[in-house]
């Protein structure tokens, strides 16, 4: 089963992979790292223009590290989850200070950087440096759940997912990197969560879920809370106002002055202060400097 999946997916990917910036030759480890930060819970179409602008402004980790953290938050624009901008800035500082400005290749060294977990560390090592490791994201877990385990939806993420993907990888590092990318691509464009296109799937005849008659099963993964009216929306409104005002500060009382839930307003401001996304100078509030 493992080798047959790779035998089908590797050539399919090489023929059908979308042309995305981070898949192009010589994109580099820094570009790969930035793209992985941006792609977390964010659609590809929103990432591409902001990624290109980011790398044009800060083409190296040292260039970003030498900038103010508030500049990173400002440049992050509307990507969402803005703590990622601060984490990326801190990681850039760590790369500058610990690794001479070069993104490390070693997985453990990558894991030691701010904001980097199992997926991102291995994605950089595999896709930027060509090393052989399993890389697992949500799409990969869904492909494994269906093709190997015969169930419609994967369980919550677990470290055993790495072993499951490792079992599917060819021995050759180049083919293994392609297999990692192919599993993600298949899950994103064919083996989708809600409407899988099984008729056009390159591993349909090797899929345990299809062989079992594609039985339904509950999706037990935690769902993201609604954005409208949420704390996330309130936080986003504050950051947008400060980005529009930057480099000037704004009075704290003016932020979310018309927000209908006073308790939520205060909670949003407090969490932004706690996360370091905004700073106070008396009664004035600004992005971090």
C-alpha positions in Angstrom: 0.0 0.0 0.0 2.6 2.7 0.9 4.7 2.3 -2.2 1.6 2.1 -4.4 0.4 5.4 -3.1 3.7 7.1 -3.8 3.9 5.4 -7.2 0.7 7.1 -8.1 0.9 10.4 -6.3 4.5 11.4 -7.2 4.0 11.4 -11.0 0.5 12.9 -10.6 2.0 15.8 -8.6 4.8 16.4 -11.0 2.3 16.7 -13.8 -0.5 18.6 -12.0 1.0 20.7 -9.2 -0.2 24.3 -9.1 2.5 26.9 -9.8 2.9 28.6 -6.4 5.8 30.9 -5.5 7.2 28.7 -2.7 7.4 25.7 -5.1 9.7 27.4 -7.6 13.4 26.5 -7.7 15.7 28.7 -5.5 12.9 30.2 -3.5 15.1 29.7 -0.5 14.7 28.7 3.1 13.8 32.2 4.3 11.0 32.5 1.7 9.8 29.0 2.6 9.7 29.9 6.3 7.8 33.1 5.7 5.3 31.4 3.4 4.7 28.7 6.0 4.0 31.3 8.7 1.6 33.1 6.4 -0.2 30.0 5.2 -1.3 28.8 8.6 -5.1 29.0 8.5 -5.0 31.5 5.6 -6.0 30.8 2.0 -3.3 30.7 -0.7 -4.9 33.6 -2.7 -4.6 36.0 0.2 -1.1 35.0 1.0 0.7 35.3 -2.4 0.6 39.1 -2.8 1.5 39.8 0.8 4.3 37.2 0.7 5.8 38.9 -2.3 5.6 42.3 -0.7 7.1 41.0 2.6 10.1 39.4 0.8 10.6 42.5 -1.3 10.9 44.5 1.9 12.7 42.0 4.0 14.6 39.6 1.7 16.6 38.1 4.6 15.9 37.2 8.3 18.4 39.9 9.4 16.6 42.6 7.4 13.4 41.8 9.3 15.2 41.4 12.6 16.6 44.9 12.2 13.1 46.4 11.7 10.7 47.3 14.5 8.2 44.6 15.5 5.4 47.1 14.8 6.6 47.2 11.2 6.0 43.5 10.9 2.5 43.8 12.4 1.8 46.7 10.0 3.1 44.7 6.9 1.0 41.7 8.0 -2.1 43.7 6.9 -5.2 41.6 6.8 -3.7 38.1 7.0 -5.3 37.4 10.4 -3.9 35.9 13.5 -1.4 38.8 13.8 0.6 37.1 16.6 2.2 35.2 13.7 3.8 38.5 12.6 5.4 39.0 16.0 6.5 35.4 16.2 8.1 35.6 12.7 9.9 38.8 13.8 11.2 37.1 16.9 12.2 34.0 14.9 14.1 36.4 12.5 15.9 37.9 15.5 16.8 34.4 16.8 18.1 33.4 13.3 20.2 36.6 13.2 21.6 36.2 16.7 22.0 32.4 16.9 22.6 31.3 13.3 24.4 34.1 11.6 21.4 35.2 9.7 20.9 31.8 8.0 17.7 29.8 8.5 18.9 26.6 10.1 18.5 23.2 8.4 18.3 21.0 11.4 14.8 20.2 12.6 15.6 20.6 16.3 17.2 24.0 15.6 14.1 25.0 13.7 11.8 23.8 16.5 13.8 26.0 18.9 12.7 29.1 17.0 9.7 31.1 18.1 6.4 30.1 16.5 7.7 27.0 14.8 6.1 23.6 15.4 6.4 20.1 14.0 4.9 21.0 10.6 6.8 24.2 9.9 10.2 22.8 11.0 9.9 19.8 8.8 8.4 21.8 5.9 11.5 24.0 5.8 13.9 21.1 6.2 12.2 19.2 3.4 11.1 21.8 0.9 13.9 24.3 1.3 16.8 21.9 2.0 15.7 18.7 0.5 16.1 16.5 3.6 13.9 13.4 4.1 11.3 13.9 6.8 7.5 13.4 7.0 5.6 16.7 6.7 2.0 16.5 7.9 -0.8 19.2 7.7 -4.6 19.0 7.8 -4.8 18.0 4.2 -2.2 15.2 4.6 -4.1 13.8 7.6 -7.3 13.7 5.6 -5.6 11.8 2.7 -4.1 9.3 5.1 -7.4 8.9 7.0 -9.2 8.0 3.8 -6.6 6.2 1.7 -5.0 4.2 4.4 -7.4 4.0 7.4 -10.7 4.0 5.4 -12.4 6.7 7.3 -13.9 9.9 6.1 -12.4 12.4 8.5 -9.1 12.3 10.5 -8.9 12.4 14.2 -7.3 15.4 16.0 -3.6 16.0 15.1 -1.2 13.7 17.0 2.5 13.0 16.8 1.6 9.5 15.5 0.6 11.3 12.2 4.4 11.7 11.5 4.9 8.0 11.7 1.9 7.4 9.4 3.3 9.7 6.8 6.9 8.3 7.2 5.5 4.9 6.2 4.3 6.4 2.9 7.6 8.1 1.9 9.9 6.7 -0.8 13.5 6.1 0.2 14.9 8.7 -2.2 14.9 12.2 -0.6 13.7 13.9 -3.8 10.8 11.6 -4.2 10.0 11.8 -0.5 9.8 15.6 -0.7 7.6 15.3 -3.7 5.4 12.7 -1.9 5.0 15.1 1.0 3.9 17.9 -1.3 1.7 15.6 -3.3 -0.3 14.4 -0.3 -0.9 18.0 0.7 -1.9 19.0 -2.8 -4.3 16.1 -3.2 -6.0 17.0 0.1 -6.3 20.6 -0.9 -7.6 20.3 -4.5 -9.1 16.7 -4.8 -9.6 14.9 -1.5 -11.3 17.9 0.1 -13.1 17.8 3.4 -16.7 18.5 2.1 -16.9 17.5 -1.5 -14.0 15.1 -2.5 -13.6 14.7 -6.2 -13.1 10.9 -6.1 -13.7 10.5 -9.8 -10.6 12.4 -10.6 -8.4 11.1 -7.9 -5.1 9.4 -8.9 -5.3 7.0 -6.0 -9.0 6.1 -6.3 -8.3 2.5 -7.0 -6.0 2.2 -4.0 -8.1 4.2 -1.5 -9.4 2.2 1.5 -12.3 4.6 2.0 -13.5 4.3 -1.6 -13.1 0.5 -1.4 -15.3 0.5 1.7 -18.1 2.4 -0.1 -17.1 5.9 1.1 -18.9 5.5 4.5 -19.8 8.7 6.4 -18.2 9.3 9.7 -18.5 12.2 12.2 -16.0 15.1 11.9 -14.9 15.4 15.6 -12.3 18.1 15.0 -12.8 21.3 16.8 -14.6 23.9 14.7 -13.4 27.5 14.5 -15.6 30.0 16.3 -17.7 32.4 14.2 -15.7 35.6 13.4 -18.6 38.1 13.3 -19.0 39.6 16.7 -16.1 37.6 18.2 -13.1 38.7 20.2 -11.0 38.1 17.1 -13.1 40.7 15.2 -12.7 43.2 18.0 -8.9 42.7 18.1 -8.8 43.0 14.3 -10.7 46.3 14.4 -8.2 47.7 16.9 -5.2 46.7 14.8 -6.7 48.0 11.6 -7.2 51.4 13.3 -3.6 51.5 14.5 -2.3 50.4 11.1 -4.2 53.2 9.4 -2.9 55.7 12.0 0.7 54.4 12.0 3.2 55.8 12.8 1.0 58.0 15.0 -0.7 56.8 18.2 -4.3 56.9 19.1 -6.1 57.6 22.4 -7.1 54.3 24.0 -10.6 55.6 24.6 -11.0 56.1 20.9 -10.4 52.4 20.1 -13.6 50.5 19.6 -15.5 53.4 21.1 -18.6 52.3 19.3 -18.2 48.6 20.0 -21.6 47.4 21.4 -20.1 45.1 24.1 -18.0 47.0 26.5 -16.7 43.9 28.3 -15.6 42.4 25.0 -13.9 45.7 24.0 -11.9 45.7 27.2 -11.1 42.0 26.8 -9.8 42.6 23.3 -7.6 45.5 24.3 -6.2 43.6 27.3 -5.4 40.5 25.1 -3.6 42.7 22.5 -1.5 44.3 25.3 -0.7 40.8 26.7 0.3 39.5 23.3 2.6 42.5 22.7 0.7 43.5 19.6 0.0 47.0 21.0 1.8 49.2 23.4 0.7 52.1 25.6 2.3 55.5 26.2 0.1 57.0 28.9 -3.3 57.4 27.3 -2.0 56.7 23.8 -1.8 53.3 22.1 0.4 52.3 19.1 1.9 49.3 17.4 5.1 48.0 19.1 8.3 50.0 18.2 
